[in-house]
Every structure is written in structure tokens, then in C-alpha cells.
Amino acid sequence: MLDAFLWGLLATSSLVIGGLISSNFNLSKNTIGIIMGFGAGTLISAISYELIFEAVKIGRGTGFPAYGFFVGAFTYYFSDMLIAKMGAKSAASSGSQHSQLIIPMVLAIILDGIPESIVIGLGLFEGGTISLAMLAAVFVSNLPEAIAGSSGMKSDGWSKKKITLLWLFITLMCSFATVAGFSLFTTTSEKWLSFIQAFAGGAILMMLANSMIPEAYEHGGKHAGVATVLGLFFIILDK
């Protein structure tokens, strides 16, 4: 259980690192877009190899991987719509352009990070070893999210200490989600394990298509596509 917590802590520690980078340095939007594109590539690979492929392998013939994928995707979709409405309400009541985005952005990162962390814990439970591909994908993809979020917080007057404490809290929350993935599913049948893995894959893919990839292109231009390919290539090398 301690191993699961420490691996989860390592995977999500990039949130704190991203917050520190953004608090101390002014990164260009192009740089953030390229980092985001690379992270998207690593996540696409992780979804394909570590989530959907494994879910189909252990749940073949049950339909559970397909159901899990569909439910995960639309759980993220409707949750994201709710978060967007929260941001719109905040915009109507707040004169600050940055503050209206902070709560929706943080909730989106939590919504994204918890399924990823649970899957890392599931990997430890199933095979006893950590998936380096999934670990790298989560670590790299969290960096641009934390950098972008911290940039808005800094512009809104947040102190470095406050920003760091927020990311540390989210990191610890996701680390405990890794422990949950490791310890709470010991008696779960294979078909439900396949559902959970596919659920995470669907949620992460919806996030990539609706948020991360468009933002990577918006900030990084055509270089973001190159970075995405390199991110995918980086994970394939581990196979």
C-alpha cells in the first residue's frame, strides 16, 4: 500500500513542479503548447496500450470494456459541461478574468487526475509492478495543466506559497486515489476491472479531444503536432 502511495505521489508530483515553474518563470504560450502536445501524445499511447488494450484482454466477450469506455467518456463530458457553467456563473459575478477560471480549472484537473491515479494503483494490484508508460504519461501530461493553472493564479495575485499548497493538496488527493486503486479492488472480478480501466480510458480520451489537444494547437501551432508524435513515440520505445 505504501508503494502505491509513493508511485502515485511520484506520478502527480509534476503538478507541484509545474506550479513552481510557473510561479518562478514566465513561460511563453508556445512553450506551454509544445509541452501540452507532448503530454497528449504520451496519454494517447497510455490509453491504447495500458487501458483499452488491457481492458479488452481481460473483459473479452463481456461487453464491459465497451460499456466502461462509453460511461467514462460521457461522465467526463457532462462533468466538464457542469464545470464550464460554474465558470460562466463566476464570470458574471466576478470582474477578474483569471479568477473566474481557477475553480473550474482545478476541478477539471482533479476529474482528470483521479482516474489516472486509480489506474496506476490497479496496475500494481494486477502485476505487482508499475507501468512506466502510464507513469510517464501522467507525469508529463500534468505539467502543462499545472503551468497554465498557476499562470492564472499568479495573474490573480495568488502567492507562491498558496499556489504550491493547492497543488500539493491535489497531488496528495490523487496519491490516495492510487492507494484506492491498489487496495479497494482486490475482490473485484475481471469484468469489472476491465470496466474501470476502460472507464478511465474513455474519460481521458474525452479530455484530450475536447481540451488538451485543441489548447496545445492553439498555443503551440503546428509544433504541437510534432510534440504529440514525439510523446507517442517516447512511450512506444518502452514497449
Protein Blocks (a to p, Z undefined) as FASTA:
>chain_A
ZZmmmmmmmmmmmmmmmmmmmmmpccdfklmmmmmmmmmmmmmmmmmmmmmmmmmmmmgo
nlmmmmmmmmmmmmmmmmmmmmmmmmmmmmmmpcbfklmmmmmmmmmmmmmmmmmmmmmm
mmmmmnopacfklmmmmmmmmmmmmmmmmmmmmmnopafklmmmmmmmmmmmmmmmmmmm
mmmmmmgcfklmmmmmmmmmmmmmmmmmmmmmmmmmmmnmmmlmmmmmmmmmmmmmmZZ
